[in-house]
């Protein structure tokens, strides 16, 4: 992840920590994929597998947090190493929250099936946004593994596509509810699903911002993409 240090054990600690983060990310990515499949297929069985994996994600977060605390206490890192460790802490939190959103999607799929509301609602319309969100998580994890700033910036731009899908889907649901008040409950369930998908995109965006922070030392949170690109041009 970073330059070689005088202490080979420090390098080993950092590599082990990065590997743990990638393992957690892989599990979360699988959760999203299964949640998307459960949504597309209206499958209770797939939804159950997503829900059952959440405890593993939570446990991995605890393990990484403990490792971070130990490394900081023993190594007292500075400069880029400290940025890396702080960013890993933030990325871990975002991954855990992505897992939470995947679980919410799975639980809502179960609720929709139990209520018998799936057949007449535009569930398929959520698939594009869900696929976009899953792809952003996959790509941002790959960008973290390679500390790829260019890919991180492209992810910041593409999060807007998910936001646009969410707004369009919300307008469609409002039309459904106005035309047939009997669809209000089901529409609200789907709106909850759409919001969970949008939040997954938001967490991917957060992780992309921390990748830029690790590499460039520039905090780009709460900045527009134009401002970020301008700041990066001025940063060596």
C-alpha positions as CSV (number, residue, x, y, z in Angstrom):
1,X,0.0,0.0,0.0
2,X,2.8,2.5,0.7
3,X,6.6,2.9,0.6
4,X,8.9,0.5,2.4
5,X,9.7,1.3,6.0
6,X,12.7,0.7,8.1
7,X,10.7,-1.8,10.1
8,X,9.6,-4.7,7.9
9,X,7.1,-5.6,10.6
10,X,5.4,-2.2,10.0
11,X,5.1,-3.1,6.3
12,X,3.6,-6.4,7.3
13,X,1.1,-4.8,9.6
14,X,0.0,-2.4,6.9
15,X,-0.3,-5.1,4.3
16,X,-2.3,-7.4,6.7
17,X,-4.6,-4.5,7.5
18,X,-5.2,-3.7,3.9
19,X,-5.9,-7.4,3.2
20,X,-8.5,-7.5,6.0
21,X,-10.2,-4.4,4.5
22,X,-10.3,-6.0,1.1
23,X,-11.7,-9.2,2.5
24,X,-14.4,-7.1,4.2
25,X,-15.1,-5.3,1.0
26,X,-15.4,-8.6,-0.9
27,X,-18.0,-9.8,1.5
28,X,-19.9,-6.6,1.3
29,X,-19.7,-6.7,-2.5
30,X,-21.2,-10.2,-2.4
31,X,-24.0,-9.0,-0.2
32,X,-24.9,-6.3,-2.6
33,X,-24.9,-8.7,-5.6
34,X,-27.2,-11.1,-3.8
35,X,-29.4,-8.3,-2.6
36,X,-29.8,-7.1,-6.2
37,X,-30.5,-10.7,-7.3
38,X,-33.1,-11.1,-4.5
39,X,-34.7,-7.9,-5.7
40,X,-34.7,-8.8,-9.4
41,X,-36.0,-12.3,-8.7
42,X,-38.2,-11.4,-5.7
43,X,-36.4,-14.2,-3.9
44,X,-36.8,-14.7,-0.2
45,X,-34.1,-17.4,-0.1
46,X,-31.5,-15.0,-1.6
47,X,-32.7,-12.2,0.8
48,X,-32.1,-14.5,3.7
49,X,-28.5,-15.2,2.7
50,X,-27.8,-11.4,2.7
51,X,-29.3,-11.0,6.1
52,X,-27.3,-13.9,7.6
53,X,-24.0,-12.4,6.3
54,X,-24.4,-9.1,8.2
55,X,-23.0,-10.5,11.4
56,X,-19.8,-11.5,9.6
57,X,-19.4,-7.9,8.2
58,X,-19.9,-6.5,11.7
59,X,-17.3,-8.8,13.2
60,X,-14.8,-7.9,10.5
61,X,-15.3,-4.2,11.3
62,X,-14.4,-4.9,14.9
63,X,-11.3,-6.9,14.0
64,X,-10.0,-4.1,11.7
65,X,-10.7,-1.4,14.3
66,X,-8.7,-3.3,16.9
67,X,-5.8,-3.8,14.4
68,X,-5.9,0.0,13.7
69,X,-5.8,0.9,17.3
70,X,-2.9,-1.5,17.9
71,X,-0.8,-0.2,15.0
72,X,-1.3,3.5,15.9
73,X,-0.4,2.8,19.5
74,X,2.8,0.8,18.6
75,X,4.0,2.6,15.6
76,X,2.9,6.2,16.2
77,X,2.7,6.8,12.4
78,X,3.1,10.2,10.7
79,X,2.4,11.8,7.3
80,X,1.1,9.4,4.7
81,X,1.1,6.4,7.0
82,X,-1.2,8.2,9.4
83,X,-3.4,9.3,6.5
84,X,-3.6,5.7,5.3
85,X,-4.7,4.4,8.7
86,X,-7.2,7.2,9.3
87,X,-8.7,6.6,5.8
88,X,-8.9,2.8,6.4
89,X,-10.9,3.5,9.5
90,X,-13.3,5.7,7.6
91,X,-13.5,3.2,4.7
92,X,-14.3,0.4,7.1
93,X,-17.2,2.4,8.5
94,X,-18.5,3.1,5.1
95,X,-18.3,-0.6,4.1
96,X,-20.2,-1.6,7.2
97,X,-22.9,0.8,6.3
98,X,-23.1,-0.6,2.8
99,X,-23.6,-4.0,4.4
100,X,-26.5,-2.4,6.4
101,X,-28.1,-1.0,3.2
102,X,-27.8,-4.4,1.5
103,X,-29.5,-6.0,4.5
104,X,-32.3,-3.4,4.4
105,X,-32.9,-4.2,0.7
106,X,-33.0,-7.9,1.6
107,X,-35.5,-7.3,4.5
108,X,-37.7,-5.2,2.3
109,X,-37.7,-7.8,-0.5
110,X,-39.0,-10.3,2.2
111,X,-41.7,-7.7,3.3
112,X,-42.8,-7.1,-0.3
113,X,-43.1,-10.8,-1.0
114,X,-45.0,-11.5,2.3
115,X,-47.5,-8.7,1.5
116,X,-48.0,-10.0,-2.1
117,X,-47.2,-6.7,-3.6
118,X,-44.5,-7.6,-6.0
119,X,-46.4,-8.4,-9.2
120,X,-47.9,-5.0,-10.1
121,X,-45.0,-2.7,-9.0
122,X,-42.1,-1.5,-11.1
123,X,-39.4,-3.5,-9.2
124,X,-37.4,-4.0,-12.4
125,X,-36.9,-0.3,-12.7
126,X,-34.7,-0.4,-9.7
127,X,-32.3,-2.9,-11.3
128,X,-30.3,-0.4,-13.2
129,X,-29.6,1.8,-10.2
130,X,-28.8,-1.3,-8.1
131,X,-26.4,-2.6,-10.7
132,X,-24.7,0.8,-10.9
133,X,-24.3,0.9,-7.1
134,X,-22.9,-2.6,-7.0
135,X,-20.5,-1.7,-9.8
136,X,-19.3,1.4,-8.0
137,X,-18.5,-0.6,-4.9
138,X,-16.5,-3.1,-6.9
139,X,-14.6,-0.4,-8.7
140,X,-13.9,1.7,-5.6
141,X,-12.4,-1.4,-3.8
142,X,-10.2,-2.0,-6.9
143,X,-9.2,1.7,-6.8
144,X,-8.3,1.4,-3.1
145,X,-6.1,-1.7,-3.8
146,X,-4.2,0.2,-6.4
147,X,-4.5,3.7,-4.8
148,X,-5.9,4.8,-8.2
149,X,-6.8,8.5,-8.0
150,X,-8.1,8.7,-11.6
151,X,-10.6,5.9,-11.0
152,X,-11.6,7.5,-7.7
153,X,-12.5,10.7,-9.4
154,X,-14.5,8.9,-12.1
155,X,-16.5,7.2,-9.4
156,X,-17.3,10.6,-7.9
157,X,-18.8,11.6,-11.3
158,X,-20.8,8.4,-11.7
159,X,-22.5,8.7,-8.4
160,X,-24.6,11.4,-10.0
161,X,-26.1,8.7,-12.3
162,X,-27.5,6.8,-9.3
163,X,-28.9,10.1,-8.0
164,X,-30.6,10.7,-11.3
165,X,-32.1,7.2,-11.3
166,X,-33.4,7.7,-7.8
167,X,-35.1,11.0,-8.7
168,X,-36.7,9.4,-11.9
169,X,-37.9,6.4,-10.0
170,X,-39.4,8.6,-7.2
171,X,-41.4,10.6,-9.8
172,X,-42.7,7.3,-11.3
173,X,-43.8,6.1,-7.8
174,X,-45.6,9.4,-7.2
175,X,-47.5,8.9,-10.4
176,X,-48.5,5.3,-9.3
177,X,-49.8,6.6,-6.0
178,X,-51.8,9.4,-7.5
179,X,-53.4,7.2,-10.1
180,X,-54.2,4.4,-7.7
181,X,-54.1,5.0,-3.9
182,X,-54.1,1.3,-3.3
183,X,-50.4,1.2,-4.4
184,X,-49.3,3.7,-1.7
185,X,-48.0,1.1,0.7
186,X,-46.1,-0.9,-2.0
187,X,-44.8,2.4,-3.5
188,X,-43.4,3.5,-0.1
189,X,-41.7,0.1,0.3
190,X,-40.1,0.6,-3.1
191,X,-39.1,4.1,-2.3
192,X,-37.3,2.7,0.8
193,X,-35.5,0.3,-1.5
194,X,-34.5,3.0,-3.9
195,X,-33.1,5.1,-1.0
196,X,-31.0,2.2,0.2
197,X,-29.5,1.8,-3.3
198,X,-28.8,5.6,-3.5
199,X,-27.0,5.4,-0.1
200,X,-24.8,2.6,-1.4
201,X,-23.6,4.9,-4.1
202,X,-23.0,7.6,-1.6
203,X,-20.8,5.3,0.5
204,X,-18.8,4.4,-2.7
205,X,-18.3,8.1,-3.2
206,X,-17.1,8.6,0.3
207,X,-14.5,5.8,-0.1
208,X,-13.4,7.4,-3.4
209,X,-12.8,10.7,-1.5
210,X,-10.7,8.9,1.1
211,X,-8.5,7.3,-1.6
212,X,-7.7,10.8,-2.9
213,X,-6.9,11.8,0.7
214,X,-4.5,8.9,1.1
215,X,-2.6,9.6,-2.1
216,X,-2.7,13.4,-2.3
217,X,-3.2,14.4,1.3
218,X,-6.1,16.6,0.2
219,X,-9.4,16.5,2.0
220,X,-12.0,16.7,-0.8
221,X,-15.1,16.0,1.2
222,X,-18.0,18.4,0.6
223,X,-16.4,19.6,-2.7
224,X,-17.8,19.5,-6.2
225,X,-16.1,17.3,-8.8
226,X,-15.0,20.4,-10.6
227,X,-13.4,21.7,-7.4
228,X,-11.7,18.4,-6.7
229,X,-10.3,18.2,-10.2
230,X,-9.0,21.7,-9.9
231,X,-7.4,21.0,-6.5
232,X,-5.7,17.8,-7.8
233,X,-4.2,19.8,-10.7
234,X,-2.5,22.0,-8.1
235,X,-1.3,19.1,-5.9
236,X,1.9,17.3,-6.8
